[in-house]
């Protein structure tokens, strides 16, 4: 009864049937379109089918004695009682050509499947939108510790220290920052220098890597065996001496890497 050449479109598929069957196929097709206007129509599994939101919605097909309607197992299970008078399979139902098409029932099934697909799409969107919580890395942990330390400081002091922190990061972006000796400390494979106590509104940097004694600079104070100190009376003074401070940091970082 059906044309032997595989149809490429629903129109070609329906055209291969006698007028009486064509009428029924068009009726069921219109019912689906009216109740799923945004669904995409095409040929799937050799029969007309509709997809909605990227998922199969329903299919239908013409046979010698019946019209096949396929609404996936869920669509048929939900209307099991309504379909009890027809021959059914797990995901199919046969509407005899000798009986009128139950268009009102088909309408309900299509509407049910539309809501199902919308629910699946919404659930997928929610899962996609939910950020995957990444496992904290050592760097994340150190950054958190630095933030906690800063949050405990007085606002004026934090503001001054933050200015110098930015100068340090700008001078040597590869340096890591963590809390050590109860203050922000900067390191590569070893610690190089650390903020000292903030006293008398003076910013102190303690360069405690032994290589610091090999560097000459007017900013470096102290004649200690293995360390030098840098004091700034304010963040403005630190900014004024940024070039020399950056030179010290970069040179120390280089020397420490070669030791």
C-alpha positions, -999 to 999 in steps of 0.1 A, spaced: 0 0 0 28 24 9 51 37 -19 82 15 -23 106 45 -27 117 58 7 101 92 14 124 121 21 97 144 35 64 139 53 46 152 22 62 126 0 54 99 26 17 109 28 14 112 -10 22 75 -14 -11 64 2 -47 62 -12 -70 92 -6 -88 78 24 -56 70 42 -40 103 32 -69 121 48 -63 104 81 -26 110 80 -32 147 73 -57 149 102 -32 134 126 -5 156 112 -26 187 117 -35 177 152 2 174 161 11 207 145 -18 226 162 -7 213 196 31 215 191 35 245 168 72 248 176 80 212 169 103 203 139 88 179 114 108 154 94 112 117 85 126 94 112 126 56 111 110 58 77 79 77 89 68 112 96 80 124 130 82 155 152 110 166 174 106 193 201 135 210 219 159 185 203 141 154 215 116 130 198 80 140 204 57 117 184 56 97 151 28 84 129 26 59 100 1 45 75 -5 8 72 -30 -14 52 -55 -17 80 -45 10 106 -27 42 114 2 37 137 9 64 164 41 64 185 44 87 215 73 69 232 65 46 261 58 74 285 31 89 263 13 56 260 17 47 296 2 80 308 -30 73 287 -31 35 292 -68 35 302 -78 57 272 -59 34 248 -73 2 263 -97 -3 234 -69 -3 208 -41 -27 200 -10 -13 217 27 -21 221 52 -6 245 54 27 226 28 23 199 -9 22 193 -29 11 162 -59 31 152 -81 9 128 -90 24 94 -126 12 101 -130 36 130 -128 74 133 -94 88 145 -96 97 182 -82 132 175 -92 145 210 -71 118 226 -42 123 202 -43 160 211 -40 152 248 -11 128 242 7 154 221 2 181 248 15 157 274 46 149 254 52 186 248 52 192 286 75 162 291 101 175 266 99 210 282 105 195 316 135 176 304 149 207 287 144 228 318 161 201 340 191 199 316 194 237 315 193 238 353 221 212 355 241 230 329 237 263 347 247 250 380 284 256 384 305 226 392 322 231 424 359 228 418 381 211 443 401 237 461 438 238 450 467 248 473 467 282 456 430 287 464 436 278 500 465 302 503 445 330 487 417 323 511 441 326 540 455 359 528 420 373 524 411 362 560 442 379 573 435 411 554 399 411 566 411 412 602 432 443 597 420 479 603 407 494 570 434 521 569 462 496 574 447 472 549 445 499 523 482 508 527 493 471 526 471 464 496 489 491 476 523 475 483 509 440 475 499 452 441 534 466 435 549 433 445 526 413 422 533 437 393 570 433 398 570 395 398 537 379 388 552 345 392 555 349 430 531 330 451 515 346 482 506 330 514 503 336 551 535 327 570 548 341 602 514 357 606 517 379 576 516 378 537 547 361 525 561 357 489 578 327 476 588 306 446 601 272 458 613 290 490 601 321 509 618 353 498 603 381 518 574 388 541 555 418 555 567 427 589 546 442 618 527 474 609 540 498 635 538 536 638 520 536 604 552 522 587 551 495 561 578 469 566 591 443 542 615 417 556 637 402 529 649 370 546 663 350 518 702 349 521 707 361 485 694 395 495 728 404 510 742 403 475 720 431 464 729 467 469 701 493 471 694 525 491 660 509 501 676 480 519 684 486 555 703 466 582 736 448 584 721 415 593 739 383 582 711 369 562 684 395 558 676 431 549 646 454 557 627 479 536 606 506 553 580 529 538 563 556 558 533 553 536 519 536 504 526 568 486 563 565 494 562 529 482 547 540 449 573 567 445 600 540 449 583 514 428 610 511 402 637 504 428 615 480 448 606 461 416 643 458 408 651 443 442 622 418 439 631 407 404 668 404 411 661 384 443 637 361 426 662 355 399 691 348 423 670 325 445 660 305 414 697 299 406 707 288 441 
